[in-house]
Amino acid sequence: MSVLHTLDVRLLEALAGAHLAPADRDGALDVCDGAVDAVRSLAIAHPGRAVREVVLLMLAEETPHLDRQVRGDLARLCEVEVVRGL
């Protein structure tokens, strides 16, 4: 069993009440982790804003039935991770 990173733990907490199928939950985690990794590798002026917008767009495509508030919470967690770390 792999050790979960703090971001993944926070994301799972945010997803706990969403009642997603395991595949959808894993897809949402992959979107968030991938976006954080991608934005960190870029030299851009506002990485927090960028990751938040990317996550919102990708989650809307990956899990369209996920509540908008939950998508926003996940995007905010990714933003905090990029800017300050969790």
PDB file of N, CA, C and O in Angstrom:
ATOM      1  N   MET A   1       0.847  -1.176   0.000  1.00  0.00           N
ATOM      2  CA  MET A   1       0.000   0.000   0.000  1.00  0.00           C
ATOM      3  C   MET A   1       0.887   1.233   0.000  1.00  0.00           C
ATOM      4  O   MET A   1       1.849   1.312   0.765  1.00  0.00           O
ATOM      5  N   SER A   2       0.573   2.175  -0.840  1.00  0.00           N
ATOM      6  CA  SER A   2       1.392   3.378  -0.925  1.00  0.00           C
ATOM      7  C   SER A   2       0.920   4.407   0.096  1.00  0.00           C
ATOM      8  O   SER A   2      -0.241   4.425   0.507  1.00  0.00           O
ATOM      9  N   VAL A   3       1.840   5.243   0.481  1.00  0.00           N
ATOM     10  CA  VAL A   3       1.527   6.312   1.417  1.00  0.00           C
ATOM     11  C   VAL A   3       0.867   7.446   0.641  1.00  0.00           C
ATOM     12  O   VAL A   3       1.380   7.882  -0.389  1.00  0.00           O
ATOM     13  N   LEU A   4      -0.265   7.918   1.135  1.00  0.00           N
ATOM     14  CA  LEU A   4      -0.955   9.025   0.480  1.00  0.00           C
ATOM     15  C   LEU A   4      -0.286  10.337   0.845  1.00  0.00           C
ATOM     16  O   LEU A   4       0.108  10.545   1.993  1.00  0.00           O
ATOM     17  N   HIS A   5      -0.161  11.211  -0.122  1.00  0.00           N
ATOM     18  CA  HIS A   5       0.359  12.545   0.131  1.00  0.00           C
ATOM     19  C   HIS A   5      -0.736  13.372   0.787  1.00  0.00           C
ATOM     20  O   HIS A   5      -1.918  13.046   0.680  1.00  0.00           O
ATOM     21  N   THR A   6      -0.346  14.432   1.460  1.00  0.00           N
ATOM     22  CA  THR A   6      -1.312  15.285   2.149  1.00  0.00           C
ATOM     23  C   THR A   6      -2.389  15.790   1.198  1.00  0.00           C
ATOM     24  O   THR A   6      -3.563  15.835   1.565  1.00  0.00           O
ATOM     25  N   LEU A   7      -2.006  16.170  -0.020  1.00  0.00           N
ATOM     26  CA  LEU A   7      -2.999  16.639  -0.985  1.00  0.00           C
ATOM     27  C   LEU A   7      -4.038  15.558  -1.252  1.00  0.00           C
ATOM     28  O   LEU A   7      -5.236  15.841  -1.261  1.00  0.00           O
ATOM     29  N   ASP A   8      -3.595  14.330  -1.468  1.00  0.00           N
ATOM     30  CA  ASP A   8      -4.534  13.245  -1.745  1.00  0.00           C
ATOM     31  C   ASP A   8      -5.482  13.012  -0.572  1.00  0.00           C
ATOM     32  O   ASP A   8      -6.666  12.747  -0.776  1.00  0.00           O
ATOM     33  N   VAL A   9      -4.972  13.109   0.647  1.00  0.00           N
ATOM     34  CA  VAL A   9      -5.816  12.934   1.830  1.00  0.00           C
ATOM     35  C   VAL A   9      -6.885  14.021   1.864  1.00  0.00           C
ATOM     36  O   VAL A   9      -8.057  13.733   2.105  1.00  0.00           O
ATOM     37  N   ARG A  10      -6.488  15.261   1.625  1.00  0.00           N
ATOM     38  CA  ARG A  10      -7.449  16.374   1.621  1.00  0.00           C
ATOM     39  C   ARG A  10      -8.462  16.225   0.484  1.00  0.00           C
ATOM     40  O   ARG A  10      -9.646  16.513   0.659  1.00  0.00           O
ATOM     41  N   LEU A  11      -7.996  15.780  -0.664  1.00  0.00           N
ATOM     42  CA  LEU A  11      -8.907  15.579  -1.794  1.00  0.00           C
ATOM     43  C   LEU A  11      -9.926  14.485  -1.478  1.00  0.00           C
ATOM     44  O   LEU A  11     -11.113  14.629  -1.772  1.00  0.00           O
ATOM     45  N   LEU A  12      -9.459  13.399  -0.881  1.00  0.00           N
ATOM     46  CA  LEU A  12     -10.373  12.312  -0.516  1.00  0.00           C
ATOM     47  C   LEU A  12     -11.400  12.776   0.514  1.00  0.00           C
ATOM     48  O   LEU A  12     -12.562  12.375   0.457  1.00  0.00           O
ATOM     49  N   GLU A  13     -10.975  13.618   1.449  1.00  0.00           N
ATOM     50  CA  GLU A  13     -11.920  14.171   2.424  1.00  0.00           C
ATOM     51  C   GLU A  13     -12.988  15.004   1.718  1.00  0.00           C
ATOM     52  O   GLU A  13     -14.171  14.919   2.050  1.00  0.00           O
ATOM     53  N   ALA A  14     -12.567  15.805   0.749  1.00  0.00           N
ATOM     54  CA  ALA A  14     -13.515  16.645   0.009  1.00  0.00           C
ATOM     55  C   ALA A  14     -14.471  15.801  -0.832  1.00  0.00           C
ATOM     56  O   ALA A  14     -15.619  16.189  -1.050  1.00  0.00           O
ATOM     57  N   LEU A  15     -14.002  14.658  -1.299  1.00  0.00           N
ATOM     58  CA  LEU A  15     -14.825  13.778  -2.136  1.00  0.00           C
ATOM     59  C   LEU A  15     -15.695  12.816  -1.331  1.00  0.00           C
ATOM     60  O   LEU A  15     -16.558  12.144  -1.896  1.00  0.00           O
ATOM     61  N   ALA A  16     -15.479  12.743  -0.034  1.00  0.00           N
ATOM     62  CA  ALA A  16     -16.141  11.727   0.793  1.00  0.00           C
ATOM     63  C   ALA A  16     -17.660  11.741   0.659  1.00  0.00           C
ATOM     64  O   ALA A  16     -18.277  10.678   0.586  1.00  0.00           O
ATOM     65  N   GLY A  17     -18.260  12.890   0.626  1.00  0.00           N
ATOM     66  CA  GLY A  17     -19.714  12.959   0.550  1.00  0.00           C
ATOM     67  C   GLY A  17     -20.272  13.004  -0.855  1.00  0.00           C
ATOM     68  O   GLY A  17     -21.482  13.131  -1.040  1.00  0.00           O
ATOM     69  N   ALA A  18     -19.405  12.901  -1.846  1.00  0.00           N
ATOM     70  CA  ALA A  18     -19.844  13.050  -3.241  1.00  0.00           C
ATOM     71  C   ALA A  18     -20.482  11.789  -3.816  1.00  0.00           C
ATOM     72  O   ALA A  18     -21.130  11.854  -4.861  1.00  0.00           O
ATOM     73  N   HIS A  19     -20.312  10.653  -3.160  1.00  0.00           N
ATOM     74  CA  HIS A  19     -20.898   9.383  -3.598  1.00  0.00           C
ATOM     75  C   HIS A  19     -20.518   9.046  -5.036  1.00  0.00           C
ATOM     76  O   HIS A  19     -21.370   8.702  -5.855  1.00  0.00           O
ATOM     77  N   LEU A  20     -19.236   9.149  -5.324  1.00  0.00           N
ATOM     78  CA  LEU A  20     -18.734   8.805  -6.655  1.00  0.00           C
ATOM     79  C   LEU A  20     -18.381   7.332  -6.720  1.00  0.00           C
ATOM     80  O   LEU A  20     -18.034   6.715  -5.713  1.00  0.00           O
ATOM     81  N   ALA A  21     -18.474   6.788  -7.902  1.00  0.00           N
ATOM     82  CA  ALA A  21     -17.959   5.442  -8.136  1.00  0.00           C
ATOM     83  C   ALA A  21     -16.445   5.491  -7.960  1.00  0.00           C
ATOM     84  O   ALA A  21     -15.830   6.528  -8.210  1.00  0.00           O
ATOM     85  N   PRO A  22     -15.839   4.389  -7.533  1.00  0.00           N
ATOM     86  CA  PRO A  22     -14.388   4.402  -7.326  1.00  0.00           C
ATOM     87  C   PRO A  22     -13.602   4.871  -8.549  1.00  0.00           C
ATOM     88  O   PRO A  22     -12.602   5.574  -8.406  1.00  0.00           O
ATOM     89  N   ALA A  23     -14.036   4.495  -9.733  1.00  0.00           N
ATOM     90  CA  ALA A  23     -13.323   4.920 -10.945  1.00  0.00           C
ATOM     91  C   ALA A  23     -13.410   6.433 -11.130  1.00  0.00           C
ATOM     92  O   ALA A  23     -12.435   7.065 -11.536  1.00  0.00           O
ATOM     93  N   ASP A  24     -14.567   7.013 -10.837  1.00  0.00           N
ATOM     94  CA  ASP A  24     -14.718   8.468 -10.943  1.00  0.00           C
ATOM     95  C   ASP A  24     -13.882   9.186  -9.889  1.00  0.00           C
ATOM     96  O   ASP A  24     -13.268  10.217 -10.166  1.00  0.00           O
ATOM     97  N   ARG A  25     -13.865   8.633  -8.685  1.00  0.00           N
ATOM     98  CA  ARG A  25     -13.056   9.219  -7.610  1.00  0.00           C
ATOM     99  C   ARG A  25     -11.578   9.186  -7.992  1.00  0.00           C
ATOM    100  O   ARG A  25     -10.865  10.176  -7.827  1.00  0.00           O
ATOM    101  N   ASP A  26     -11.126   8.049  -8.500  1.00  0.00           N
ATOM    102  CA  ASP A  26      -9.729   7.935  -8.914  1.00  0.00           C
ATOM    103  C   ASP A  26      -9.417   8.880 -10.062  1.00  0.00           C
ATOM    104  O   ASP A  26      -8.328   9.452 -10.118  1.00  0.00           O
ATOM    105  N   GLY A  27     -10.365   9.049 -10.980  1.00  0.00           N
ATOM    106  CA  GLY A  27     -10.177   9.987 -12.083  1.00  0.00           C
ATOM    107  C   GLY A  27     -10.034  11.412 -11.590  1.00  0.00           C
ATOM    108  O   GLY A  27      -9.198  12.164 -12.091  1.00  0.00           O
ATOM    109  N   ALA A  28     -10.843  11.789 -10.609  1.00  0.00           N
ATOM    110  CA  ALA A  28     -10.752  13.138 -10.037  1.00  0.00           C
ATOM    111  C   ALA A  28      -9.405  13.345  -9.353  1.00  0.00           C
ATOM    112  O   ALA A  28      -8.800  14.410  -9.475  1.00  0.00           O
ATOM    113  N   LEU A  29      -8.936  12.328  -8.635  1.00  0.00           N
ATOM    114  CA  LEU A  29      -7.621  12.428  -7.990  1.00  0.00           C
ATOM    115  C   LEU A  29      -6.516  12.562  -9.032  1.00  0.00           C
ATOM    116  O   LEU A  29      -5.587  13.352  -8.862  1.00  0.00           O
ATOM    117  N   ASP A  30      -6.619  11.789 -10.106  1.00  0.00           N
ATOM    118  CA  ASP A  30      -5.618  11.862 -11.172  1.00  0.00           C
ATOM    119  C   ASP A  30      -5.594  13.243 -11.822  1.00  0.00           C
ATOM    120  O   ASP A  30      -4.526  13.780 -12.114  1.00  0.00           O
ATOM    121  N   VAL A  31      -6.779  13.811 -12.045  1.00  0.00           N
ATOM    122  CA  VAL A  31      -6.860  15.159 -12.620  1.00  0.00           C
ATOM    123  C   VAL A  31      -6.136  16.149 -11.718  1.00  0.00           C
ATOM    124  O   VAL A  31      -5.320  16.944 -12.184  1.00  0.00           O
ATOM    125  N   CYS A  32      -6.434  16.096 -10.440  1.00  0.00           N
ATOM    126  CA  CYS A  32      -5.837  17.050  -9.500  1.00  0.00           C
ATOM    127  C   CYS A  32      -4.327  16.870  -9.396  1.00  0.00           C
ATOM    128  O   CYS A  32      -3.574  17.840  -9.483  1.00  0.00           O
ATOM    129  N   ASP A  33      -3.891  15.641  -9.214  1.00  0.00           N
ATOM    130  CA  ASP A  33      -2.452  15.385  -9.099  1.00  0.00           C
ATOM    131  C   ASP A  33      -1.716  15.768 -10.377  1.00  0.00           C
ATOM    132  O   ASP A  33      -0.643  16.370 -10.323  1.00  0.00           O
ATOM    133  N   GLY A  34      -2.286  15.424 -11.518  1.00  0.00           N
ATOM    134  CA  GLY A  34      -1.658  15.752 -12.796  1.00  0.00           C
ATOM    135  C   GLY A  34      -1.568  17.243 -13.037  1.00  0.00           C
ATOM    136  O   GLY A  34      -0.554  17.739 -13.529  1.00  0.00           O
ATOM    137  N   ALA A  35      -2.625  17.958 -12.691  1.00  0.00           N
ATOM    138  CA  ALA A  35      -2.617  19.412 -12.880  1.00  0.00           C
ATOM    139  C   ALA A  35      -1.591  20.081 -11.976  1.00  0.00           C
ATOM    140  O   ALA A  35      -0.877  20.987 -12.407  1.00  0.00           O
ATOM    141  N   VAL A  36      -1.515  19.642 -10.735  1.00  0.00           N
ATOM    142  CA  VAL A  36      -0.529  20.209  -9.804  1.00  0.00           C
ATOM    143  C   VAL A  36       0.879  19.961 -10.327  1.00  0.00           C
ATOM    144  O   VAL A  36       1.699  20.880 -10.347  1.00  0.00           O
ATOM    145  N   ASP A  37       1.170  18.744 -10.748  1.00  0.00           N
ATOM    146  CA  ASP A  37       2.501  18.425 -11.279  1.00  0.00           C
ATOM    147  C   ASP A  37       2.814  19.242 -12.527  1.00  0.00           C
ATOM    148  O   ASP A  37       3.926  19.748 -12.677  1.00  0.00           O
ATOM    149  N   ALA A  38       1.841  19.371 -13.421  1.00  0.00           N
ATOM    150  CA  ALA A  38       2.061  20.106 -14.671  1.00  0.00           C
ATOM    151  C   ALA A  38       2.326  21.581 -14.411  1.00  0.00           C
ATOM    152  O   ALA A  38       3.251  22.155 -14.986  1.00  0.00           O
ATOM    153  N   VAL A  39       1.530  22.193 -13.558  1.00  0.00           N
ATOM    154  CA  VAL A  39       1.693  23.625 -13.299  1.00  0.00           C
ATOM    155  C   VAL A  39       3.003  23.900 -12.572  1.00  0.00           C
ATOM    156  O   VAL A  39       3.648  24.919 -12.817  1.00  0.00           O
ATOM    157  N   ARG A  40       3.395  23.002 -11.686  1.00  0.00           N
ATOM    158  CA  ARG A  40       4.674  23.190 -10.983  1.00  0.00           C
ATOM    159  C   ARG A  40       5.855  23.171 -11.954  1.00  0.00           C
ATOM    160  O   ARG A  40       6.882  23.798 -11.695  1.00  0.00           O
ATOM    161  N   SER A  41       5.714  22.463 -13.053  1.00  0.00           N
ATOM    162  CA  SER A  41       6.823  22.355 -14.004  1.00  0.00           C
ATOM    163  C   SER A  41       6.912  23.557 -14.941  1.00  0.00           C
ATOM    164  O   SER A  41       7.863  23.669 -15.715  1.00  0.00           O
ATOM    165  N   LEU A  42       5.935  24.451 -14.878  1.00  0.00           N
ATOM    166  CA  LEU A  42       5.912  25.620 -15.756  1.00  0.00           C
ATOM    167  C   LEU A  42       6.359  26.869 -15.003  1.00  0.00           C
ATOM    168  O   LEU A  42       6.132  26.999 -13.800  1.00  0.00           O
ATOM    169  N   ALA A  43       6.988  27.771 -15.720  1.00  0.00           N
ATOM    170  CA  ALA A  43       7.369  29.058 -15.132  1.00  0.00           C
ATOM    171  C   ALA A  43       6.312  30.079 -15.541  1.00  0.00           C
ATOM    172  O   ALA A  43       6.459  30.774 -16.546  1.00  0.00           O
ATOM    173  N   ILE A  44       5.246  30.158 -14.748  1.00  0.00           N
ATOM    174  CA  ILE A  44       4.166  31.088 -15.067  1.00  0.00           C
ATOM    175  C   ILE A  44       3.960  32.053 -13.902  1.00  0.00           C
ATOM    176  O   ILE A  44       4.330  31.766 -12.763  1.00  0.00           O
ATOM    177  N   ALA A  45       3.368  33.187 -14.207  1.00  0.00           N
ATOM    178  CA  ALA A  45       3.230  34.258 -13.216  1.00  0.00           C
ATOM    179  C   ALA A  45       2.269  33.904 -12.080  1.00  0.00           C
ATOM    180  O   ALA A  45       2.526  34.264 -10.931  1.00  0.00           O
ATOM    181  N   HIS A  46       1.198  33.226 -12.367  1.00  0.00           N
ATOM    182  CA  HIS A  46       0.181  32.932 -11.357  1.00  0.00           C
ATOM    183  C   HIS A  46      -0.140  31.437 -11.342  1.00  0.00           C
ATOM    184  O   HIS A  46      -1.191  31.029 -11.837  1.00  0.00           O
ATOM    185  N   PRO A  47       0.746  30.621 -10.783  1.00  0.00           N
ATOM    186  CA  PRO A  47       0.530  29.174 -10.822  1.00  0.00           C
ATOM    187  C   PRO A  47      -0.715  28.725 -10.059  1.00  0.00           C
ATOM    188  O   PRO A  47      -1.374  27.770 -10.467  1.00  0.00           O
ATOM    189  N   GLY A  48      -1.041  29.395  -8.968  1.00  0.00           N
ATOM    190  CA  GLY A  48      -2.231  29.019  -8.207  1.00  0.00           C
ATOM    191  C   GLY A  48      -3.498  29.203  -9.012  1.00  0.00           C
ATOM    192  O   GLY A  48      -4.352  28.318  -9.065  1.00  0.00           O
ATOM    193  N   ARG A  49      -3.609  30.347  -9.630  1.00  0.00           N
ATOM    194  CA  ARG A  49      -4.786  30.631 -10.465  1.00  0.00           C
ATOM    195  C   ARG A  49      -4.844  29.658 -11.635  1.00  0.00           C
ATOM    196  O   ARG A  49      -5.914  29.164 -11.991  1.00  0.00           O
ATOM    197  N   ALA A  50      -3.691  29.388 -12.227  1.00  0.00           N
ATOM    198  CA  ALA A  50      -3.646  28.486 -13.378  1.00  0.00           C
ATOM    199  C   ALA A  50      -4.117  27.085 -13.002  1.00  0.00           C
ATOM    200  O   ALA A  50      -4.938  26.493 -13.704  1.00  0.00           O
ATOM    201  N   VAL A  51      -3.603  26.556 -11.902  1.00  0.00           N
ATOM    202  CA  VAL A  51      -3.990  25.194 -11.522  1.00  0.00           C
ATOM    203  C   VAL A  51      -5.466  25.143 -11.147  1.00  0.00           C
ATOM    204  O   VAL A  51      -6.147  24.164 -11.455  1.00  0.00           O
ATOM    205  N   ARG A  52      -5.961  26.167 -10.496  1.00  0.00           N
ATOM    206  CA  ARG A  52      -7.378  26.192 -10.130  1.00  0.00           C
ATOM    207  C   ARG A  52      -8.262  26.120 -11.381  1.00  0.00           C
ATOM    208  O   ARG A  52      -9.218  25.346 -11.430  1.00  0.00           O
ATOM    209  N   GLU A  53      -7.936  26.924 -12.378  1.00  0.00           N
ATOM    210  CA  GLU A  53      -8.742  26.946 -13.607  1.00  0.00           C
ATOM    211  C   GLU A  53      -8.624  25.638 -14.385  1.00  0.00           C
ATOM    212  O   GLU A  53      -9.615  25.131 -14.910  1.00  0.00           O
ATOM    213  N   VAL A  54      -7.420  25.099 -14.455  1.00  0.00           N
ATOM    214  CA  VAL A  54      -7.210  23.827 -15.156  1.00  0.00           C
ATOM    215  C   VAL A  54      -8.016  22.717 -14.485  1.00  0.00           C
ATOM    216  O   VAL A  54      -8.688  21.937 -15.160  1.00  0.00           O
ATOM    217  N   VAL A  55      -7.946  22.650 -13.168  1.00  0.00           N
ATOM    218  CA  VAL A  55      -8.672  21.600 -12.446  1.00  0.00           C
ATOM    219  C   VAL A  55     -10.179  21.753 -12.642  1.00  0.00           C
ATOM    220  O   VAL A  55     -10.878  20.764 -12.862  1.00  0.00           O
ATOM    221  N   LEU A  56     -10.680  22.976 -12.563  1.00  0.00           N
ATOM    222  CA  LEU A  56     -12.117  23.185 -12.774  1.00  0.00           C
ATOM    223  C   LEU A  56     -12.554  22.701 -14.157  1.00  0.00           C
ATOM    224  O   LEU A  56     -13.572  22.022 -14.291  1.00  0.00           O
ATOM    225  N   LEU A  57     -11.785  23.051 -15.172  1.00  0.00           N
ATOM    226  CA  LEU A  57     -12.132  22.641 -16.534  1.00  0.00           C
ATOM    227  C   LEU A  57     -12.026  21.131 -16.726  1.00  0.00           C
ATOM    228  O   LEU A  57     -12.909  20.508 -17.316  1.00  0.00           O
ATOM    229  N   MET A  58     -10.941  20.552 -16.224  1.00  0.00           N
ATOM    230  CA  MET A  58     -10.738  19.118 -16.419  1.00  0.00           C
ATOM    231  C   MET A  58     -11.746  18.285 -15.626  1.00  0.00           C
ATOM    232  O   MET A  58     -12.217  17.257 -16.113  1.00  0.00           O
ATOM    233  N   LEU A  59     -12.078  18.718 -14.415  1.00  0.00           N
ATOM    234  CA  LEU A  59     -13.073  17.981 -13.638  1.00  0.00           C
ATOM    235  C   LEU A  59     -14.453  18.070 -14.281  1.00  0.00           C
ATOM    236  O   LEU A  59     -15.224  17.112 -14.228  1.00  0.00           O
ATOM    237  N   ALA A  60     -14.765  19.201 -14.881  1.00  0.00           N
ATOM    238  CA  ALA A  60     -16.046  19.334 -15.577  1.00  0.00           C
ATOM    239  C   ALA A  60     -16.141  18.337 -16.730  1.00  0.00           C
ATOM    240  O   ALA A  60     -17.224  17.838 -17.036  1.00  0.00           O
ATOM    241  N   GLU A  61     -15.016  18.050 -17.361  1.00  0.00           N
ATOM    242  CA  GLU A  61     -14.988  17.060 -18.448  1.00  0.00           C
ATOM    243  C   GLU A  61     -14.947  15.632 -17.913  1.00  0.00           C
ATOM    244  O   GLU A  61     -15.655  14.755 -18.409  1.00  0.00           O
ATOM    245  N   GLU A  62     -14.116  15.405 -16.901  1.00  0.00           N
ATOM    246  CA  GLU A  62     -13.896  14.058 -16.369  1.00  0.00           C
ATOM    247  C   GLU A  62     -15.089  13.559 -15.546  1.00  0.00           C
ATOM    248  O   GLU A  62     -15.497  12.406 -15.685  1.00  0.00           O
ATOM    249  N   THR A  63     -15.638  14.407 -14.707  1.00  0.00           N
ATOM    250  CA  THR A  63     -16.733  14.027 -13.815  1.00  0.00           C
ATOM    251  C   THR A  63     -17.824  15.099 -13.846  1.00  0.00           C
ATOM    252  O   THR A  63     -17.997  15.836 -12.875  1.00  0.00           O
ATOM    253  N   PRO A  64     -18.562  15.190 -14.960  1.00  0.00           N
ATOM    254  CA  PRO A  64     -19.549  16.263 -15.105  1.00  0.00           C
ATOM    255  C   PRO A  64     -20.683  16.206 -14.077  1.00  0.00           C
ATOM    256  O   PRO A  64     -21.305  17.228 -13.790  1.00  0.00           O
ATOM    257  N   HIS A  65     -20.953  15.034 -13.529  1.00  0.00           N
ATOM    258  CA  HIS A  65     -22.024  14.894 -12.547  1.00  0.00           C
ATOM    259  C   HIS A  65     -21.581  15.270 -11.135  1.00  0.00           C
ATOM    260  O   HIS A  65     -22.405  15.319 -10.222  1.00  0.00           O
ATOM    261  N   LEU A  66     -20.297  15.534 -10.950  1.00  0.00           N
ATOM    262  CA  LEU A  66     -19.787  15.954  -9.643  1.00  0.00           C
ATOM    263  C   LEU A  66     -20.302  17.357  -9.339  1.00  0.00           C
ATOM    264  O   LEU A  66     -20.259  18.244 -10.191  1.00  0.00           O
ATOM    265  N   ASP A  67     -20.781  17.541  -8.137  1.00  0.00           N
ATOM    266  CA  ASP A  67     -21.336  18.826  -7.720  1.00  0.00           C
ATOM    267  C   ASP A  67     -20.340  19.961  -7.966  1.00  0.00           C
ATOM    268  O   ASP A  67     -19.142  19.820  -7.725  1.00  0.00           O
ATOM    269  N   ARG A  68     -20.854  21.068  -8.442  1.00  0.00           N
ATOM    270  CA  ARG A  68     -20.006  22.225  -8.764  1.00  0.00           C
ATOM    271  C   ARG A  68     -19.223  22.708  -7.540  1.00  0.00           C
ATOM    272  O   ARG A  68     -18.059  23.092  -7.660  1.00  0.00           O
ATOM    273  N   GLN A  69     -19.850  22.691  -6.380  1.00  0.00           N
ATOM    274  CA  GLN A  69     -19.180  23.119  -5.150  1.00  0.00           C
ATOM    275  C   GLN A  69     -18.006  22.202  -4.824  1.00  0.00           C
ATOM    276  O   GLN A  69     -16.946  22.672  -4.412  1.00  0.00           O
ATOM    277  N   VAL A  70     -18.189  20.906  -5.007  1.00  0.00           N
ATOM    278  CA  VAL A  70     -17.108  19.949  -4.740  1.00  0.00           C
ATOM    279  C   VAL A  70     -15.966  20.169  -5.731  1.00  0.00           C
ATOM    280  O   VAL A  70     -14.796  20.136  -5.349  1.00  0.00           O
ATOM    281  N   ARG A  71     -16.302  20.394  -7.003  1.00  0.00           N
ATOM    282  CA  ARG A  71     -15.249  20.698  -7.986  1.00  0.00           C
ATOM    283  C   ARG A  71     -14.479  21.943  -7.563  1.00  0.00           C
ATOM    284  O   ARG A  71     -13.253  21.982  -7.671  1.00  0.00           O
ATOM    285  N   GLY A  72     -15.183  22.946  -7.089  1.00  0.00           N
ATOM    286  CA  GLY A  72     -14.531  24.165  -6.619  1.00  0.00           C
ATOM    287  C   GLY A  72     -13.645  23.914  -5.413  1.00  0.00           C
ATOM    288  O   GLY A  72     -12.556  24.478  -5.310  1.00  0.00           O
ATOM    289  N   ASP A  73     -14.109  23.065  -4.497  1.00  0.00           N
ATOM    290  CA  ASP A  73     -13.302  22.727  -3.322  1.00  0.00           C
ATOM    291  C   ASP A  73     -12.018  22.010  -3.726  1.00  0.00           C
ATOM    292  O   ASP A  73     -10.947  22.291  -3.188  1.00  0.00           O
ATOM    293  N   LEU A  74     -12.131  21.087  -4.672  1.00  0.00           N
ATOM    294  CA  LEU A  74     -10.947  20.362  -5.142  1.00  0.00           C
ATOM    295  C   LEU A  74      -9.968  21.314  -5.827  1.00  0.00           C
ATOM    296  O   LEU A  74      -8.759  21.239  -5.608  1.00  0.00           O
ATOM    297  N   ALA A  75     -10.499  22.199  -6.648  1.00  0.00           N
ATOM    298  CA  ALA A  75      -9.642  23.165  -7.344  1.00  0.00           C
ATOM    299  C   ALA A  75      -8.938  24.074  -6.348  1.00  0.00           C
ATOM    300  O   ALA A  75      -7.765  24.399  -6.527  1.00  0.00           O
ATOM    301  N   ARG A  76      -9.638  24.481  -5.311  1.00  0.00           N
ATOM    302  CA  ARG A  76      -9.036  25.345  -4.284  1.00  0.00           C
ATOM    303  C   ARG A  76      -7.924  24.607  -3.538  1.00  0.00           C
ATOM    304  O   ARG A  76      -6.884  25.196  -3.246  1.00  0.00           O
ATOM    305  N   LEU A  77      -8.129  23.337  -3.231  1.00  0.00           N
ATOM    306  CA  LEU A  77      -7.078  22.559  -2.575  1.00  0.00           C
ATOM    307  C   LEU A  77      -5.830  22.474  -3.454  1.00  0.00           C
ATOM    308  O   LEU A  77      -4.709  22.570  -2.955  1.00  0.00           O
ATOM    309  N   CYS A  78      -6.025  22.296  -4.747  1.00  0.00           N
ATOM    310  CA  CYS A  78      -4.886  22.243  -5.666  1.00  0.00           C
ATOM    311  C   CYS A  78      -4.176  23.589  -5.716  1.00  0.00           C
ATOM    312  O   CYS A  78      -2.948  23.649  -5.767  1.00  0.00           O
ATOM    313  N   GLU A  79      -4.947  24.659  -5.702  1.00  0.00           N
ATOM    314  CA  GLU A  79      -4.364  26.001  -5.697  1.00  0.00           C
ATOM    315  C   GLU A  79      -3.503  26.210  -4.453  1.00  0.00           C
ATOM    316  O   GLU A  79      -2.379  26.704  -4.545  1.00  0.00           O
ATOM    317  N   VAL A  80      -4.027  25.836  -3.307  1.00  0.00           N
ATOM    318  CA  VAL A  80      -3.279  25.987  -2.054  1.00  0.00           C
ATOM    319  C   VAL A  80      -2.014  25.142  -2.090  1.00  0.00           C
ATOM    320  O   VAL A  80      -0.959  25.587  -1.637  1.00  0.00           O
ATOM    321  N   GLU A  81      -2.108  23.931  -2.624  1.00  0.00           N
ATOM    322  CA  GLU A  81      -0.934  23.057  -2.716  1.00  0.00           C
ATOM    323  C   GLU A  81       0.162  23.696  -3.555  1.00  0.00           C
ATOM    324  O   GLU A  81       1.334  23.648  -3.180  1.00  0.00           O
ATOM    325  N   VAL A  82      -0.200  24.289  -4.674  1.00  0.00           N
ATOM    326  CA  VAL A  82       0.796  24.894  -5.564  1.00  0.00           C
ATOM    327  C   VAL A  82       1.410  26.144  -4.934  1.00  0.00           C
ATOM    328  O   VAL A  82       2.616  26.369  -5.045  1.00  0.00           O
ATOM    329  N   VAL A  83       0.592  26.949  -4.281  1.00  0.00           N
ATOM    330  CA  VAL A  83       1.070  28.226  -3.747  1.00  0.00           C
ATOM    331  C   VAL A  83       1.817  28.054  -2.428  1.00  0.00           C
ATOM    332  O   VAL A  83       2.909  28.595  -2.259  1.00  0.00           O
ATOM    333  N   ARG A  84       1.234  27.306  -1.493  1.00  0.00           N
ATOM    334  CA  ARG A  84       1.817  27.209  -0.152  1.00  0.00           C
ATOM    335  C   ARG A  84       2.260  25.817   0.235  1.00  0.00           C
ATOM    336  O   ARG A  84       3.112  25.662   1.109  1.00  0.00           O
ATOM    337  N   GLY A  85       1.711  24.824  -0.385  1.00  0.00           N
ATOM    338  CA  GLY A  85       1.941  23.448   0.037  1.00  0.00           C
ATOM    339  C   GLY A  85       0.977  23.089   1.157  1.00  0.00           C
ATOM    340  O   GLY A  85       0.529  23.959   1.903  1.00  0.00           O
ATOM    341  N   LEU A  86       0.664  21.811   1.269  1.00  0.00           N
ATOM    342  CA  LEU A  86      -0.253  21.362   2.324  1.00  0.00           C
ATOM    343  C   LEU A  86       0.497  20.597   3.384  1.00  0.00           C
ATOM    344  O   LEU A  86      -0.103  20.138   4.356  1.00  0.00           O
TER     345      LEU A  86
END
